[in-house]
Amino acid sequence: MSVSCMQGYKSALKWLYKNRKYVFTADMNQWLDQFIQGYKKIVAEKKLNGIMDVKEGKYALSFAGHCFLCYVFLSLRPCGKKYPFKESIFGWCFQTFCWNIIGRCSNVQSLMLQHFNWVEDAMVVKVPQHKGDQTGESLSMDKHVYANPLEPKSAQFFHSRYFFSAEKDSKGMAK
C-alpha cells in the first residue's frame, strides 16, 4: 500500500470525525503523523529491496498513447447497433479535448458552453473547479487552445468540426 493511500486514510478519518461532530485531537493527529512517517521508512526499505515497485500511482499518458487512442476511435466502424459513428467521433473529440487542455475527464465532462470564450486566435476554456481547487474559489483556471497547422489531427478545432457535423440529421438540422 502506498504512503499517499495511508495519508488518504488519515484524511478520511478526520472527515469522519468532523462529520460525526467528534473532536479529532492534536494527540491523534500527531500519532497518525508519526505512524505515517514510520510507514514511509518501511516503504522506502521495501522499494530498496525490490519488494515494492519504485513507481507509485498512475503513469502519464504519452503522446503516442494519445495518438493510438485517437486512431482506435477513428477506426471504429458501425456494426449494427454497436459502435455508432457518433460515439467514435465523440470519443475522438473528448480524448483530444482532454489532451489539449491537459484536463481530467471529470473536468471536461462538466464543461458547458458558458465556460468557452474566444480571445484573438485562441479558444479560452474556463475550468471552474479542478482537483487543486475543489471549492471553485480561484476561477482563474483559463486554458488556451490554439490551432495546430503542423498536426491538424491533434487540433481541437478539427475534431469539433466533425463532432458538430455528425450531430446534424440528413436535412442539415441540428438534433
C-alpha positions, -999 to 999 in steps of 0.1 A, spaced: 0 0 0 14 34 -9 21 62 15 -4 85 -2 -30 59 4 -22 60 41 -25 98 40 -58 94 23 -70 72 52 -59 98 77 -79 125 58 -109 101 57 -107 97 95 -105 134 100 -135 139 77 -155 112 96 -147 128 130 -158 162 117 -189 148 101 -200 130 133 -191 161 153 -164 143 173 -132 160 183 -101 150 164 -75 157 190 -40 170 184 -26 138 200 -44 116 175 -32 138 146 4 136 160 2 98 164 -11 94 128 17 117 115 43 96 134 27 64 121 28 76 85 65 87 89 74 52 101 54 37 73 73 59 48 106 43 61 92 8 57 80 16 22 114 31 13 131 0 26 108 -23 6 115 -3 -26 152 -5 -19 150 -43 -15 128 -47 -46 97 -59 -27 76 -29 -38 76 -11 -72 97 21 -72 69 40 -90 37 46 -72 5 58 -88 -6 61 -123 16 66 -153 11 96 -175 -4 91 -210 23 97 -236 16 115 -269 20 81 -287 -7 67 -264 -30 96 -271 -25 92 -309 -32 55 -305 -65 62 -287 -75 87 -314 -66 60 -340 -88 35 -323 -117 59 -321 -113 68 -358 -111 32 -369 -143 20 -351 -168 11 -378 -205 8 -371 -216 -28 -366 -253 -29 -362 -261 -10 -330 -225 -14 -318 -201 14 -323 -223 40 -339 -204 67 -358 -214 94 -334 -198 76 -305 -165 72 -321 -165 108 -332 -174 118 -296 -147 97 -282 -121 112 -306 -132 147 -297 -134 141 -260 -100 125 -258 -84 153 -279 -101 179 -258 -88 163 -226 -53 162 -241 -54 198 -254 -65 214 -221 -44 190 -200 -76 182 -182 -91 153 -163 -121 137 -179 -142 146 -149 -134 183 -155 -140 182 -193 -174 163 -190 -188 191 -168 -179 220 -191 -208 239 -206 -210 265 -234 -206 294 -209 -172 281 -200 -159 288 -235 -147 321 -250 -126 334 -279 -96 356 -273 -79 366 -305 -68 333 -321 -74 311 -291 -103 293 -277 -103 300 -239 -118 274 -216 -125 284 -181 -123 254 -158 -144 264 -127 -134 235 -105 -105 211 -105 -85 188 -83 -64 216 -69 -94 238 -62 -123 217 -50 -144 247 -39 -140 267 -71 -127 298 -53 -99 306 -77 -118 309 -110 -86 318 -128 -80 284 -144 -81 295 -180 -68 271 -207 -59 284 -241 -64 261 -271 -47 270 -303 -49 256 -338 -20 233 -348 -13 237 -385 16 212 -384 -5 185 -368 -42 192 -376 -55 159 -363 -44 169 -328 -60 203 -330 -93 207 -312 -110 227 -340 -105 199 -364 -123 174 -341 -151 198 -331 -160 204 -367 -165 167 -372 -184 163 -340 -209 191 -347 -214 180 -383 -222 145 -370 -249 160 -348 -270 171 -378 -295 149 -394 -299 143 -432 -318 176 -437 -289 196 -421 -310 204 -390 -294 200 -355 -308 172 -335 
